[in-house]
Amino acid sequence: MKKIALAAALSLAATTAFAGGVAEPVAEPEVVKAETSSSSGGILVPLLLLVVVAAAVASN
C-alpha cells in the first residue's frame, strides 16, 4: 500500500512539473530601416521634370 501511495504522489508531482512544458520564447523581429541613396534620390525627379519640360518646349 505504501508503494502505491508513493507512486501516486510521485506521478502527481511529475505531471504538475511538466504541465505547461518548456516553450521557446517568441522574440519580435528587429525592424531595420532600408538605407536609400539620398544623393541620387533627391535629384532624379527634378532632372526628369526638366527633361519633360525641355521636350515640351522643343516640340512647339
N, C-alpha and C positions, 0 to 999 in steps of 0.2 A: 504494500500500500504506500510506503514511503517513496518507492521508486516512481510510482505513477504520479504522486503529488509533485515530486521533484521534476519529472519530465513535463508535467503540465505547467509548472511555474517557469521553467526554462523556455518552453515553447511560446508562452505569452510574452515573456521578456524579449525574446528574439523577434517576434512579429512586430512589436511596437518600435523596436530599434530600427527596423528596415521598412517601416510603413510608408514613408514618403520617398525613400530611395534617394540616391545622390544624383542630382542633375547638374549638367554643366551650366554655369552662369551665362546668360544671354547678354552680350555686350552690343550696344548700339554702334553701327559702323561710323567711322570718323568722316565728317564732311570735309572734303578738300575742294577749295575753290580753284577752278581751272585758270591757269595763267594765260593771259592774252597779250599779244604784242601790241602795246599801246602806241608805238611809233608809227606803224603802218595802218592801224585801225582808225586812227583819227584823221588821217589824210586821204584815205581811199574814197570816201563818199564825196568830199568836195572836188576831188580830181575827176570823178565820174560825172558829177554835175557840170563841171567846166567843159568836159568833152561833149556832153549833150547840148549845152548852150552854144558851143562853137559850131557844132554840126547844124544846129537850127539857124544860126546866123549865116553860115556858108551856103545853105540851101536857098536862101532868099535872094 
